[in-house]
Amino acid sequence: MRAEDRPDKPKESCGVFAVYGPDEDVSRLTYFGLYALQHRGQESAGIATTFGDAITCYKDMGLVNLVFTEKILRLLKGNVALGHIRYSTTGSSVEANAQPIVAEGFRHVAVAHNGNLVNTNKLRCDMEENGHVFKSTSDTEVIAEMIAQSTAPTLEEAVKETLPKLKGAFSLGILSEGKLIGARDPHGNRPLCIGSLGDGKWVLSSETCALSIIGAEFYREIEAGEMAIISDGKVSAMRYAEPARKALCIFEFIYFARPDSIMMGRTLNTCRGNMGRSIARQAPVPGDIVFCVPDSGSPAAIGYAAESGIPYDIGFVKNRYVGRTFIQPDQSMRELGIRMKLNPLGDNIKGKRVILVDDSIVRGTTSSKIVKMLYQQGALEVHVRVSSPPIKHPCFYGIDMATREELLASSRSVEDIRKFIGCDSLEYLDIERLFEATGLDRSNFCAACFNADYPVPIPQQLPLDKLLFEQNGRKNGKK
């Protein structure tokens, strides 16, 4: 991927949704659950189903509503279903890496994974030395094969034997033997919760927002280092690792999860509004209008406007039908860039001192284009307020961050970034204010992209930038 074509926002790795529902149309329920989680990944989608023995799986590249048809859903029969939507962070964006990944050995198992392992190479090499041949470049296949090849007498024991060997971030959905298992890594870096459909029918989901769409009620979050087993209409829990430092990715609160989702008892829309209020108190500036960068910056912008007393309005109209395309733009269209997705509302901009609120800045290319558009539409001043701290360090746990060299804040001061973006003033939310806005103690979060405090050690045989380069190279299909 060309550097200039890389996304200018952090990208999530994927979403997991599963249904244990005897006498239910589990594939259709899973389809709607994945549809609600589409924001977590748009590269591929898949659903695996079972009645307890053989597993049927269908997956393909594309959005959920394009991958699945009525005919396909009717063929996915079973009383348990496991679904996945993906944005690749390791492993190339090809069909072989779409999930769930199904493996056969001592048991038939399907695995859906949200996150990223930091010891994939070692696990993979160990299995290859024992003669195993992998079909994909995804770390999920390594997990699936480890469970499938385990000689443990039960699925629960096979999973409990496998999970302690995994280092990094993971929330897993595992389907086998008519059972459904959900598990989170010992730090709880990626989210995963349980919902109830009543009458012994259960749901696993990356976010609570996907529960209500199928009529499920939130039951509880799966704890860090815990595996939840759904079998015979009941949920039981088993701890496979001792409690470790909690480290939910702070970007779930800032950007990734839908604003109507609830995590750790907090509604994310409220937390994001608090972030906007906080940056308004931290860095006030005279202005006439508050805009957001659609749509993720909206709650923070509304919070900023409420705190500052400056009216909030629409600055850009978003084309909601722009997604991934296989038609490559020519150079003249590439120059238009952001206009394919956002079009400015000139009447709301001309002659105004604009306060533009965004949730994050990674490379700054999109921010600079948006600022330029505002000036072209007649803005008198443009003041950018970011409801998170500067991103200075890469992520290795399942978020597609740029390399350190591409991170705008890794080697630049705020003033340097302001000049690069071209605005009149720029301020980022202080990290302590960020934690305060969540209403939770900072000890609950991983914020390594801001402060380099990585909860899971990165293998020392490779420098951090070298490791990230190799992961990105694999993602793009390079050897």
GIQUI-V210046 format. One record per residue. N is the residue number from 1. BURIAL is b if it has 24 or more other C-alpha atoms within 12 Angstrom, else e. Layout:
N:BURIAL ; N:BURIAL
This chain:
1:e ; 2:e ; 3:e ; 4:e ; 5:e ; 6:b ; 7:b ; 8:b ; 9:b ; 10:b ; 11:b ; 12:b ; 13:b ; 14:b ; 15:b ; 16:b ; 17:b ; 18:b ; 19:b ; 20:b ; 21:b ; 22:b ; 23:e ; 24:b ; 25:b ; 26:b ; 27:b ; 28:b ; 29:b ; 30:b ; 31:b ; 32:b ; 33:b ; 34:b ; 35:b ; 36:b ; 37:b ; 38:b ; 39:b ; 40:b ; 41:b ; 42:b ; 43:b ; 44:b ; 45:b ; 46:b ; 47:b ; 48:b ; 49:b ; 50:b ; 51:b ; 52:b ; 53:e ; 54:b ; 55:b ; 56:b ; 57:b ; 58:b ; 59:b ; 60:b ; 61:b ; 62:b ; 63:b ; 64:b ; 65:b ; 66:e ; 67:b ; 68:b ; 69:e ; 70:e ; 71:e ; 72:b ; 73:b ; 74:e ; 75:e ; 76:b ; 77:b ; 78:b ; 79:b ; 80:b ; 81:b ; 82:b ; 83:b ; 84:b ; 85:b ; 86:b ; 87:b ; 88:b ; 89:b ; 90:b ; 91:b ; 92:b ; 93:b ; 94:b ; 95:b ; 96:b ; 97:b ; 98:b ; 99:b ; 100:b ; 101:b ; 102:b ; 103:b ; 104:e ; 105:e ; 106:e ; 107:b ; 108:b ; 109:b ; 110:b ; 111:b ; 112:b ; 113:b ; 114:b ; 115:b ; 116:b ; 117:b ; 118:b ; 119:b ; 120:b ; 121:b ; 122:e ; 123:b ; 124:b ; 125:e ; 126:e ; 127:e ; 128:e ; 129:e ; 130:e ; 131:e ; 132:e ; 133:e ; 134:b ; 135:e ; 136:b ; 137:b ; 138:b ; 139:b ; 140:b ; 141:b ; 142:b ; 143:b ; 144:b ; 145:b ; 146:b ; 147:b ; 148:b ; 149:b ; 150:b ; 151:e ; 152:e ; 153:e ; 154:e ; 155:b ; 156:b ; 157:e ; 158:b ; 159:b ; 160:b ; 161:b ; 162:b ; 163:b ; 164:b ; 165:b ; 166:b ; 167:b ; 168:b ; 169:b ; 170:b ; 171:b ; 172:b ; 173:b ; 174:b ; 175:b ; 176:b ; 177:b ; 178:b ; 179:b ; 180:b ; 181:b ; 182:b ; 183:b ; 184:b ; 185:b ; 186:b ; 187:b ; 188:b ; 189:b ; 190:b ; 191:b ; 192:b ; 193:b ; 194:b ; 195:b ; 196:b ; 197:b ; 198:e ; 199:e ; 200:e ; 201:b ; 202:b ; 203:b ; 204:b ; 205:b ; 206:b ; 207:b ; 208:b ; 209:b ; 210:b ; 211:b ; 212:b ; 213:b ; 214:b ; 215:e ; 216:b ; 217:b ; 218:b ; 219:b ; 220:b ; 221:b ; 222:b ; 223:b ; 224:b ; 225:b ; 226:b ; 227:b ; 228:b ; 229:b ; 230:b ; 231:b ; 232:e ; 233:b ; 234:e ; 235:b ; 236:e ; 237:b ; 238:b ; 239:b ; 240:b ; 241:b ; 242:e ; 243:e ; 244:e ; 245:e ; 246:b ; 247:b ; 248:b ; 249:b ; 250:b ; 251:b ; 252:b ; 253:b ; 254:b ; 255:b ; 256:b ; 257:b ; 258:b ; 259:b ; 260:b ; 261:b ; 262:b ; 263:b ; 264:b ; 265:e ; 266:e ; 267:b ; 268:b ; 269:b ; 270:b ; 271:b ; 272:b ; 273:b ; 274:b ; 275:b ; 276:b ; 277:b ; 278:b ; 279:b ; 280:b ; 281:b ; 282:b ; 283:b ; 284:b ; 285:b ; 286:e ; 287:b ; 288:b ; 289:b ; 290:b ; 291:b ; 292:b ; 293:b ; 294:b ; 295:b ; 296:b ; 297:b ; 298:b ; 299:b ; 300:b ; 301:b ; 302:b ; 303:b ; 304:b ; 305:b ; 306:b ; 307:b ; 308:b ; 309:e ; 310:b ; 311:b ; 312:b ; 313:b ; 314:b ; 315:b ; 316:b ; 317:e ; 318:e ; 319:e ; 320:e ; 321:e ; 322:e ; 323:e ; 324:e ; 325:e ; 326:e ; 327:e ; 328:e ; 329:e ; 330:e ; 331:e ; 332:e ; 333:e ; 334:e ; 335:e ; 336:e ; 337:b ; 338:b ; 339:e ; 340:e ; 341:e ; 342:b ; 343:b ; 344:b ; 345:e ; 346:e ; 347:e ; 348:b ; 349:b ; 350:e ; 351:e ; 352:b ; 353:b ; 354:b ; 355:b ; 356:b ; 357:b ; 358:b ; 359:b ; 360:b ; 361:b ; 362:b ; 363:b ; 364:b ; 365:b ; 366:b ; 367:b ; 368:b ; 369:b ; 370:b ; 371:b ; 372:b ; 373:b ; 374:b ; 375:b ; 376:e ; 377:b ; 378:e ; 379:b ; 380:b ; 381:b ; 382:b ; 383:b ; 384:b ; 385:b ; 386:b ; 387:b ; 388:b ; 389:b ; 390:b ; 391:b ; 392:b ; 393:b ; 394:b ; 395:b ; 396:b ; 397:b ; 398:b ; 399:b ; 400:b ; 401:b ; 402:b ; 403:b ; 404:b ; 405:e ; 406:b ; 407:b ; 408:b ; 409:b ; 410:b ; 411:e ; 412:e ; 413:e ; 414:b ; 415:e ; 416:e ; 417:b ; 418:b ; 419:e ; 420:b ; 421:b ; 422:b ; 423:b ; 424:b ; 425:b ; 426:b ; 427:b ; 428:b ; 429:b ; 430:b ; 431:b ; 432:b ; 433:b ; 434:b ; 435:b ; 436:b ; 437:b ; 438:b ; 439:b ; 440:e ; 441:e ; 442:e ; 443:e ; 444:b ; 445:b ; 446:b ; 447:b ; 448:b ; 449:b ; 450:b ; 451:e ; 452:e ; 453:e ; 454:b ; 455:b ; 456:b ; 457:e ; 458:b ; 459:e ; 460:e ; 461:e ; 462:e ; 463:e ; 464:b ; 465:b ; 466:e ; 467:b ; 468:b ; 469:b ; 470:b ; 471:b ; 472:b ; 473:e ; 474:b ; 475:b ; 476:e ; 477:e ; 478:e ; 479:e
